[in-house]
């Protein structure tokens, strides 16, 4: 039994659930899904609404009914990194244990320890007791195992990176100008302002264009970014969020991928997609990104909040066609070795079978 939201909205955890349910994992297990979505728009996430309360009560009832009907061998439950979110997740864990089901947790982020360290002693005690009821937890990268070393032995912390198969159109990268791509929600925490400031510094350096694809959720921040582009006459085009064939056209047309978050991440799907598109990647050391973007091999890792260093790495790639091609090929090779759907299914299958 797999708990998790489905898109929309298009966010990492929802995309992950969709890919897992549609994967070849169903050739090995009967997958029973419980959709835990109580919010239908990003703006409403984390905000109290009476209708969300009723939706959540309905979720627990449906979960209990499915537990009684299917009696699954294993229940996979994603956990939150906020007090209110974890309390809601804990009810699913407790219900599963009331029916004597094995529970495997999954963290789709990297902010867990920051949250725990800032929580009250009562919250930390509750979290510890709740986690002790479960058989283990999945994290998205080897360098994230430390998040749970106080709660589980190492062999019960399972590493399953994101992975998927993508239909990217044939690539023609002989065009000018060189095209940069940023593809994520247009939020300060995702680094779009740093990318725009890097473009401002790059203006004298070369012939380039940036496509920034994603949704705005903060009107004041959007106005600030658009003003930055207009006042500096930056070669930047903003596009609404894309999916399907239109999304892959952006990846196929790009030469360099930029995603420079300054807040905790898990293993962002856009990084996996950029690998599959054979793009050199400039990113930051957040979550498990450094296990996908190998500094100096298939891209560069720069410090968070560093437009100057983003500019330097982009400039290096702008001026060296062969380096772009070499790093792009390294991204594609790294993707095929570690981040395909086949690798995802293999890792999940091994984890599930070990616990069952």
C-alpha positions in Angstrom: 0.0 0.0 0.0 1.5 3.3 -1.1 0.3 6.6 0.4 1.0 9.8 -1.4 -0.4 12.8 -3.2 -0.9 12.8 -7.0 -0.6 15.9 -9.2 -1.7 18.6 -9.6 -0.1 20.6 -8.2 3.1 19.4 -9.8 5.5 19.1 -6.9 8.3 16.6 -6.3 6.4 14.2 -3.9 3.3 14.1 -6.1 5.4 13.4 -9.2 7.3 10.7 -7.3 4.0 8.9 -6.3 2.8 9.1 -9.9 6.0 7.6 -11.4 6.1 4.8 -8.8 2.5 3.8 -9.4 2.9 3.8 -13.2 6.3 2.0 -13.1 7.2 -1.7 -13.6 7.0 -2.1 -9.9 3.4 -3.3 -10.5 4.9 -6.3 -12.3 6.3 -7.5 -8.9 3.7 -6.3 -6.4 0.0 -5.5 -6.2 0.2 -1.7 -5.6 -2.7 -0.2 -3.6 -2.7 3.6 -3.7 -4.2 5.9 -1.0 -4.2 9.5 -2.3 -3.4 11.7 0.6 -4.0 15.1 -1.1 -6.0 17.6 0.9 -4.7 20.7 -0.9 -5.3 21.3 -4.6 -3.2 24.5 -4.9 0.4 25.2 -3.7 -0.9 28.5 -2.2 -3.1 26.5 0.3 -0.3 24.1 1.4 0.3 24.3 5.2 -2.7 26.6 5.8 -5.6 25.7 8.0 -8.9 25.4 6.2 -12.1 23.8 7.6 -12.7 21.9 4.4 -9.2 20.5 4.6 -10.0 19.2 8.1 -13.0 17.3 6.7 -10.9 16.0 3.7 -8.2 14.7 6.1 -10.8 12.9 8.2 -12.1 11.3 5.0 -8.6 10.2 4.2 -8.2 8.3 7.5 -11.5 6.6 7.0 -10.6 5.5 3.4 -7.2 4.3 4.6 -8.8 2.2 7.4 -11.2 0.7 4.9 -8.4 -0.2 2.6 -6.3 -1.7 5.4 -9.2 -3.9 6.4 -10.0 -4.9 2.8 -6.4 -5.6 1.5 -4.4 -6.3 4.6 -1.2 -5.2 2.8 2.2 -6.9 3.6 3.8 -3.4 3.7 2.6 0.2 3.9 4.8 2.9 2.5 4.1 6.3 4.2 5.9 9.6 3.2 6.5 11.8 6.2 6.5 15.5 6.6 9.1 17.9 8.0 6.8 20.1 10.0 5.1 19.5 13.3 1.5 19.7 12.0 2.4 17.6 8.9 4.1 14.9 11.0 1.1 14.7 13.3 -1.2 14.0 10.3 1.3 11.4 9.1 1.6 9.8 12.5 -2.2 9.0 12.4 -1.6 6.9 9.3 1.3 5.1 11.0 -0.7 4.4 14.1 -3.7 3.1 12.1 -1.4 0.7 10.2 0.1 -0.6 13.4 -3.3 -1.2 14.9 -3.8 -3.6 12.1 -0.4 -5.2 12.7 1.0 -4.0 9.3 4.6 -3.4 8.6 5.4 0.2 7.9 8.2 1.7 5.8 8.6 5.5 5.8 9.9 7.7 3.1 11.4 11.2 3.4 11.2 13.2 0.2 13.4 16.1 1.4 16.3 17.0 3.6 15.0 19.4 6.2 14.1 16.8 8.8 17.0 17.5 11.2 16.6 21.2 11.0 13.0 20.9 12.0 13.7 18.4 14.8 16.4 20.6 16.3 14.0 23.6 16.4 11.2 21.5 17.9 10.1 21.2 21.6 11.2 18.3 23.7 7.7 16.9 23.6 7.7 17.0 19.8 11.0 15.2 19.6 9.8 12.6 22.1 6.6 12.0 20.0 8.6 11.8 16.8 11.0 9.2 18.3 8.2 7.1 19.7 6.4 7.2 16.4 9.4 6.2 14.3 10.1 3.3 16.6 6.9 1.7 15.5 8.2 1.4 11.9 10.5 -1.0 10.1 12.7 1.6 8.4 12.9 4.7 6.3 13.8 5.5 2.7 16.0 8.6 1.9 16.9 10.0 -1.5 20.7 9.9 -1.2 23.5 8.3 0.7 24.5 11.7 2.1 21.1 12.0 3.7 21.3 8.8 5.9 22.7 10.9 8.7 19.3 12.5 9.1 18.0 9.4 10.8 21.0 7.9 12.5 19.5 8.7 15.9 16.4 6.7 15.1 17.4 3.7 13.1 20.5 1.4 12.6 22.2 2.1 9.3 20.9 -1.1 7.6 17.3 0.1 8.2 17.9 3.5 6.4 17.4 2.6 2.7 18.7 4.8 -0.1 16.4 5.0 -3.2 17.1 8.0 -5.5 14.5 9.3 -7.8 14.5 7.8 -11.3 12.3 7.8 -14.4 12.2 7.4 -18.2 11.6 10.4 -20.4 10.8 10.9 -24.1 13.0 13.9 -25.0 12.9 15.0 -28.6 16.0 14.8 -30.9 18.5 17.4 -29.7 20.1 20.1 -32.0 22.5 22.2 -30.0 24.2 23.9 -32.9 22.1 27.0 -32.6 23.0 30.5 -31.3 22.6 32.1 -28.9 23.5 29.5 -26.2 20.3 28.7 -24.4 20.1 28.5 -20.6 17.2 26.7 -18.9 15.7 27.2 -15.4 12.8 24.8 -14.9 11.1 25.0 -11.4 8.6 27.0 -9.5 9.6 30.6 -9.6 10.4 31.0 -5.9 13.2 32.8 -4.1 14.1 29.5 -2.3 14.5 27.8 -5.7 17.2 30.3 -6.7 15.6 32.1 -9.6 16.7 35.5 -8.3 20.3 34.4 -8.1 20.1 33.1 -11.7 18.7 36.4 -12.9 21.5 38.3 -11.1 24.0 36.0 -12.7 22.5 36.8 -16.1 22.9 40.5 -15.3 26.6 39.9 -14.6 26.9 37.9 -17.8 25.6 40.5 -20.1 29.0 41.7 -21.3 30.4 38.2 -21.6 28.5 36.5 -24.4 25.6 35.6 -26.6 23.0 33.8 -24.4 19.3 33.5 -23.7 17.6 32.2 -20.5 14.2 30.5 -20.5 12.7 30.5 -17.0 9.8 28.0 -16.9 7.5 27.7 -13.9 4.7 29.2 -11.8 4.9 32.4 -9.7 3.3 32.2 -6.2 4.5 35.5 -4.6 3.3 38.6 -6.5 5.8 41.0 -4.9 8.7 38.6 -5.7 7.4 38.2 -9.3 7.3 42.0 -9.7 10.8 42.3 -8.3 12.2 39.7 -10.8 10.4 41.1 -13.8 11.7 44.6 -12.9 15.2 43.2 -12.7 14.9 41.8 -16.2 13.3 44.9 -17.7 15.7 47.5 -16.1 18.7 45.6 -17.2 17.4 44.5 -20.6 18.2 40.9 -19.8 17.8 38.2 -22.5 15.3 36.3 -20.3 11.9 34.9 -21.3 9.5 33.8 -18.6 7.1 30.9 -19.5 4.2 29.4 -17.5 4.6 25.9 -16.0 4.8 23.2 -18.7 4.2 19.5 -18.9 4.2 16.7 -21.5 5.7 17.3 -24.9 5.9 21.1 -24.4 8.1 20.5 -21.3 10.5 18.2 -23.1 10.9 20.7 -26.0 12.5 23.2 -23.5 15.0 20.5 -22.3 15.8 19.5 -25.9 16.4 23.1 -26.9 18.6 24.0 -23.9 22.4 23.9 -23.8 22.9 24.5 -20.0 20.6 23.7 -17.1 20.5 26.0 -14.0 18.9 25.1 -10.7 20.4 26.8 -7.7 18.2 26.4 -4.6 19.2 28.1 -1.4 16.9 26.0 0.9 16.8 22.3 1.7 15.9 20.0 -1.2 15.5 16.2 -1.5 16.6 14.8 -4.9 14.8 17.3 -7.3 13.1 15.7 -10.3 14.3 18.5 -12.6 17.9 17.5 -11.9 17.1 13.9 -13.0 15.3 15.3 -16.1 18.3 17.5 -17.0 20.6 14.5 -16.7 18.3 12.5 -19.1 18.4 15.5 -21.5 22.2 15.3 -21.5 22.7 18.8 -20.2 25.6 20.3 -18.1 24.1 21.4 -14.8 24.9 24.2 -12.4 23.4 23.7 -9.0 24.0 24.0 -5.3 24.7 21.5 -2.5 21.2 20.9 -1.2 19.9 17.5 -0.3 21.2 14.7 -2.6 22.0 17.0 -5.5 25.7 16.4 -5.2 25.1 12.7 -5.9 23.7 13.7 -9.3 25.7 16.8 -10.2 29.3 15.8 -9.9 31.3 18.9 -9.6 33.7 19.3 -12.5 32.4 16.2 -14.2 28.9 16.8 -15.5 28.4 20.3 -14.2 29.4 22.5 -11.3 28.3 22.9 -7.6 28.3 26.5 -6.5 27.5 28.0 -3.0 23.9 29.0 -2.3 23.1 32.7 -2.9 26.1 33.2 -5.2 25.2 34.9 -8.5 28.9 35.8 -9.1 29.9 32.1 -9.0 26.9 31.1 -11.1 28.0 33.7 -13.7 31.6 32.4 -13.7 30.6 28.8 -14.3 28.1 29.8 -17.0 30.7 31.9 -18.7 33.1 29.0 -18.7 30.6 26.8 -20.4 29.6 29.6 -22.8 33.1 30.0 -24.0 33.9 26.3 -24.4 31.7 24.3 -26.7 33.7 21.1 -26.1 33.3 21.3 -22.4 29.6 21.7 -22.7 29.4 18.6 -24.9 31.7 16.6 -22.6 29.7 17.5 -19.5 26.4 16.9 -21.2 27.5 13.4 -22.2 28.7 12.8 -18.7 25.2 13.8 -17.4 23.6 11.3 -19.8 26.0 8.5 -18.8 25.3 9.2 -15.1 21.6 9.1 -15.7 21.7 5.7 -17.5 23.9 4.3 -14.7 21.8 5.4 -11.7 18.5 7.3 -12.4 16.4 5.4 -14.9 13.0 3.9 -14.0 14.6 0.5 -14.1 17.1 1.6 -11.3 14.2 3.1 -9.3 12.2 -0.1 -9.5 15.2 -2.3 -8.7 16.0 -0.3 -5.6 12.4 -0.2 -4.4 11.9 -3.9 -5.2 15.0 -4.9 -3.1 13.8 -2.7 -0.2 10.3 -4.0 -0.2 11.3 -7.7 -0.5 13.8 -7.3 2.3 11.2 -5.9 4.7 8.4 -8.3 3.6 
